[in-house]
Amino acid sequence: MKKLNLIALLFCVALFGCEKYQLDNLQFDVTAPKTTLKVGEEVTFNFTGNPDNITFFSGEIGKQYEFKDRKSGNGKVELQFTSYLQNNKPNTLKFLASTNFTGISDSASIVNATWVDITNRVTLSSGLDNTASGVVDLTDFRDLNKKVYFAFRYTDNTSTTAQATWTLRDFVVKNTVNNRVFEIMNLADAAWGRYSMINKTNIWTVSATGLRFTGGGANSPNNDAWVIARPADLSFVSKDLGEAIKDINQRLLPQKCIFNTPGTYKVSFLASKGNLETFKSVLKEITIRVEP
């Protein structure tokens, strides 16, 4: 008898345990009273169903469902910075790029890497502060499908006059895809590595706002000093984000939206329902046309 009672008890636990985690079918739909609007006109999206969560993608730039998992995009890659030369010694700074540098800032790694001299693509200061480099197109490096290291190399030799001093600011690399600009790297987050090939007592100074190499005075030792940025993924883009407009603790309420720019928008609503054992989701989309 005890054995039978135990079996019955285990059966009930299993039965009710299964029922506890049983998930209702997900039902969800979206309607809008009109799909052609004027700029600045409000539209209300009405919901039916039983979702626990809803994420809203308006279809505007940066808020498109189709790009929610995107990590790369082939756009136009551009770089720019400003420079300042003191002591009137041109040809003492080179701008270089490499796709096979190891990332280790030591003599062997720098020498063994292949560096492409792209100094001729930029405008460098001839004594004027904040000289703009110009917008430099680097799309050809992106087409190599490899991460790229950018470096500045300072060289100046012993002479009877003071050596050059270079200051670099406003360094930024961007990728423009479908008129949207993604910042790949800027001066503050480039994690610059520094190495001096000859004069170990003199290296680049790095701060959040600039790079600076101060040459020595007259009769100072030769200098060959490098400052190298972290690897840059020239196809980088950030994924689009949706807005959480409902969670399990919120009622199912209409969503209001205003579009301020003419165009066609694919408005997406990702609804979901889940528990510890299973998860269900459904996507509903409405195309909205916004006229001037």
C-alpha positions as CSV (number, residue, x, y, z in Angstrom):
1,M,0.0,0.0,0.0
2,K,2.8,2.5,0.9
3,K,4.5,1.7,-2.4
4,L,1.3,2.4,-4.3
5,N,0.8,5.7,-2.4
6,L,4.3,6.8,-3.2
7,I,3.8,6.0,-6.9
8,A,0.6,8.0,-6.9
9,L,2.3,10.9,-5.2
10,L,5.2,11.0,-7.7
11,F,2.6,10.9,-10.6
12,C,0.8,13.9,-9.2
13,V,4.0,15.8,-8.7
14,A,5.0,15.1,-12.3
15,L,1.6,16.0,-13.6
16,F,1.3,19.3,-11.8
17,G,4.9,20.1,-12.4
18,C,4.3,19.8,-16.1
19,E,1.2,21.9,-15.8
20,K,3.1,24.6,-13.9
21,Y,5.5,25.1,-16.9
22,Q,2.9,24.8,-19.6
23,L,3.0,27.9,-21.9
24,D,-0.1,29.3,-23.5
25,N,0.0,29.9,-27.2
26,L,1.3,33.3,-28.1
27,Q,-1.3,35.5,-29.7
28,F,-0.4,38.9,-31.0
29,D,-1.5,41.4,-33.6
30,V,-1.0,45.1,-34.4
31,T,-3.2,47.6,-36.3
32,A,-3.0,51.2,-37.1
33,P,-5.9,53.5,-38.1
34,K,-3.9,54.9,-41.0
35,T,-0.6,54.1,-42.7
36,T,-0.1,57.3,-44.6
37,L,0.8,60.3,-42.4
38,K,2.1,63.9,-42.6
39,V,5.3,64.9,-40.9
40,G,4.6,65.6,-37.2
41,E,1.3,63.7,-37.2
42,E,0.8,61.2,-34.4
43,V,-0.1,57.6,-35.2
44,T,-1.4,55.1,-32.6
45,F,-0.6,51.4,-32.9
46,N,-3.2,49.1,-31.2
47,F,-2.4,45.7,-29.9
48,T,-4.4,42.5,-29.3
49,G,-3.2,39.2,-27.8
50,N,-1.4,38.0,-24.8
51,P,2.4,38.8,-25.1
52,D,4.5,39.2,-22.0
53,N,7.0,41.5,-23.7
54,I,7.0,43.8,-26.7
55,T,10.0,45.5,-28.3
56,F,9.3,48.4,-30.6
57,F,11.4,49.3,-33.7
58,S,10.2,52.5,-35.3
59,G,12.0,52.0,-38.6
60,E,13.9,55.2,-38.2
61,I,17.7,55.3,-38.6
62,G,19.3,53.3,-35.8
63,K,15.9,51.7,-34.9
64,Q,15.4,49.1,-37.7
65,Y,14.6,45.5,-36.8
66,E,16.5,44.2,-39.8
67,F,19.7,45.6,-38.4
68,K,19.3,44.5,-34.8
69,D,22.0,41.8,-35.1
70,R,24.2,43.6,-37.6
71,K,27.9,43.9,-36.7
72,S,29.5,45.0,-39.9
73,G,28.8,47.0,-43.0
74,N,30.7,47.9,-46.2
75,G,30.6,51.7,-46.2
76,K,32.9,54.5,-46.9
77,V,35.8,54.6,-44.4
78,E,37.3,58.0,-43.6
79,L,39.9,59.3,-41.2
80,Q,41.0,62.7,-40.1
81,F,43.1,64.5,-37.5
82,T,44.9,67.8,-36.9
83,S,48.6,68.4,-36.5
84,Y,51.0,71.1,-35.3
85,L,54.7,71.3,-36.2
86,Q,57.1,73.3,-34.1
87,N,60.7,74.1,-34.9
88,N,60.1,74.1,-38.7
89,K,61.4,70.6,-39.5
90,P,59.1,69.0,-42.1
91,N,59.5,65.4,-43.2
92,T,60.0,64.3,-39.7
93,L,56.6,62.6,-39.3
94,K,55.1,59.7,-41.3
95,F,51.6,58.3,-41.2
96,L,51.5,54.5,-41.7
97,A,49.1,51.6,-41.8
98,S,49.6,47.8,-41.4
99,T,47.4,44.7,-41.6
100,N,50.0,42.2,-40.2
101,F,51.4,44.0,-37.2
102,T,51.2,41.8,-34.1
103,G,50.0,44.5,-31.8
104,I,53.1,44.2,-29.6
105,S,55.0,47.5,-29.4
106,D,58.6,46.3,-29.5
107,S,61.4,46.6,-32.0
108,A,61.1,43.2,-33.6
109,S,57.3,43.4,-34.1
110,I,57.4,46.8,-35.6
111,V,60.3,46.0,-37.9
112,N,58.8,42.7,-39.1
113,A,55.4,44.2,-39.9
114,T,54.6,45.5,-43.4
115,W,53.9,49.2,-43.1
116,V,52.2,51.1,-45.9
117,D,53.2,54.8,-46.0
118,I,50.1,56.8,-46.5
119,T,51.6,60.2,-45.5
120,N,50.9,61.5,-49.0
121,R,47.1,61.1,-48.3
122,V,47.1,63.7,-45.5
123,T,48.0,67.3,-45.1
124,L,50.5,67.9,-42.3
125,S,51.3,71.1,-40.5
126,S,54.1,73.3,-41.8
127,G,54.0,75.4,-38.6
128,L,50.3,76.3,-38.3
129,D,48.5,74.9,-35.2
130,N,45.4,72.7,-35.8
131,T,46.2,72.0,-39.4
132,A,43.5,69.7,-40.8
133,S,44.6,66.5,-42.4
134,G,41.7,66.6,-44.7
135,V,39.2,63.7,-44.9
136,V,41.2,60.7,-45.9
137,D,39.4,57.9,-47.8
138,L,40.6,54.5,-46.4
139,T,38.0,52.3,-48.1
140,D,40.8,50.4,-50.0
141,F,42.1,49.2,-46.6
142,R,38.6,48.0,-45.7
143,D,38.5,45.9,-48.9
144,L,41.4,43.9,-47.6
145,N,39.0,42.3,-45.0
146,K,41.6,42.6,-42.2
147,K,42.0,44.8,-39.2
148,V,44.3,47.7,-39.7
149,Y,46.8,49.3,-37.3
150,F,47.5,53.0,-37.8
151,A,50.8,54.5,-36.7
152,F,52.7,57.8,-36.5
153,R,56.5,57.6,-36.8
154,Y,58.7,60.4,-35.8
155,T,62.3,60.6,-37.0
156,D,64.9,63.4,-36.5
157,N,68.6,63.4,-36.3
158,T,71.3,65.1,-34.3
159,S,72.0,68.6,-35.6
160,T,73.1,72.1,-34.5
161,T,69.4,73.1,-34.4
162,A,66.6,71.9,-32.2
163,Q,64.6,68.9,-33.3
164,A,61.0,69.0,-34.4
165,T,58.0,68.8,-32.0
166,W,54.8,67.3,-33.3
167,T,51.3,67.6,-31.7
168,L,48.4,65.6,-33.1
169,R,44.7,66.0,-32.1
170,D,41.1,65.1,-33.1
171,F,42.1,61.7,-34.5
172,V,38.9,59.8,-35.6
173,V,38.1,57.0,-38.0
174,K,34.5,56.6,-39.3
175,N,32.5,54.2,-41.4
176,T,29.5,55.7,-43.3
177,V,26.9,53.1,-44.4
178,N,23.6,54.3,-46.1
179,N,24.2,57.9,-44.8
180,R,24.6,56.7,-41.2
181,V,28.0,57.4,-39.6
182,F,29.6,54.9,-37.3
183,E,32.6,55.9,-35.3
184,I,35.3,53.1,-35.4
185,M,37.9,54.8,-33.3
186,N,38.9,58.2,-31.8
187,L,42.0,59.5,-30.2
188,A,40.9,58.8,-26.7
189,D,39.9,55.2,-27.1
190,A,42.7,54.1,-29.6
191,A,44.8,52.5,-26.8
192,W,48.0,53.9,-28.3
193,G,51.2,51.8,-27.9
194,R,54.5,53.7,-27.7
195,Y,58.0,52.6,-28.6
196,S,61.3,54.3,-29.3
197,M,63.8,52.5,-31.5
198,I,66.8,54.6,-30.6
199,N,66.5,57.1,-27.8
200,K,64.8,55.1,-25.1
201,T,64.5,58.2,-22.8
202,N,62.2,60.0,-25.2
203,I,58.8,58.6,-26.3
204,W,55.5,59.9,-27.4
205,T,53.3,61.5,-24.8
206,V,49.6,60.3,-25.0
207,S,46.6,61.9,-23.4
208,A,42.9,61.8,-24.0
209,T,43.1,65.0,-26.1
210,G,46.4,64.6,-28.0
211,L,49.6,62.9,-29.0
212,R,52.9,64.8,-28.7
213,F,56.5,64.1,-29.4
214,T,58.9,66.7,-28.2
215,G,62.2,66.6,-30.0
216,G,65.4,67.5,-28.2
217,G,67.4,70.7,-28.4
218,A,70.5,71.2,-30.5
219,N,72.9,68.3,-30.6
220,S,70.3,65.9,-29.1
221,P,70.5,62.2,-30.0
222,N,68.7,60.8,-33.0
223,N,65.1,59.8,-32.5
224,D,62.9,57.1,-34.2
225,A,59.7,56.9,-32.1
226,W,56.5,55.2,-32.9
227,V,52.9,55.5,-31.6
228,I,50.5,52.9,-32.8
229,A,46.7,52.6,-32.4
230,R,44.8,49.5,-31.5
231,P,43.6,47.4,-34.5
232,A,40.7,49.0,-36.3
233,D,37.8,47.0,-37.8
234,L,37.0,49.2,-40.8
235,S,33.7,47.5,-41.4
236,F,32.4,48.2,-37.9
237,V,28.8,49.2,-37.4
238,S,26.8,49.2,-34.2
239,K,23.6,47.2,-34.1
240,D,20.2,48.9,-34.2
241,L,18.2,49.0,-30.9
242,G,14.6,48.6,-30.1
243,E,12.6,50.1,-27.3
244,A,11.0,47.8,-24.7
245,I,7.4,49.1,-24.4
246,K,5.9,46.2,-22.4
247,D,7.2,43.6,-19.9
248,I,5.4,40.9,-17.9
249,N,4.3,43.4,-15.3
250,Q,2.7,45.9,-17.6
251,R,-0.7,46.1,-19.3
252,L,-1.1,45.9,-23.0
253,L,-1.5,49.5,-24.0
254,P,-1.4,51.3,-27.4
255,Q,1.9,52.8,-28.6
256,K,1.9,56.3,-30.0
257,C,4.6,57.5,-32.4
258,I,5.4,60.7,-34.4
259,F,7.7,60.7,-37.5
260,N,9.4,64.0,-38.1
261,T,11.1,63.2,-41.4
262,P,9.4,62.2,-44.7
263,G,10.0,58.7,-45.9
264,T,8.8,55.1,-45.7
265,Y,9.2,53.3,-42.4
266,K,8.9,49.6,-41.7
267,V,7.6,49.7,-38.1
268,S,8.3,46.4,-36.2
269,F,7.0,44.9,-33.0
270,L,8.7,41.8,-31.6
271,A,6.4,40.1,-29.1
272,S,7.4,37.3,-26.8
273,K,6.2,35.0,-24.1
274,G,8.2,32.5,-22.1
275,N,9.0,30.6,-18.9
276,L,11.8,28.5,-17.6
277,E,11.3,25.8,-20.2
278,T,10.2,27.4,-23.4
279,F,10.0,30.6,-25.3
280,K,7.9,31.9,-28.1
281,S,8.1,35.0,-30.2
282,V,6.3,36.6,-33.1
283,L,7.1,39.6,-35.3
284,K,4.5,42.0,-36.7
285,E,5.3,44.8,-39.1
286,I,3.4,47.7,-40.6
287,T,4.7,50.0,-43.3
288,I,4.2,53.7,-42.6
289,R,4.5,56.3,-45.3
290,V,5.3,59.9,-44.1
291,E,4.6,62.8,-46.5
292,P,6.0,66.3,-46.1
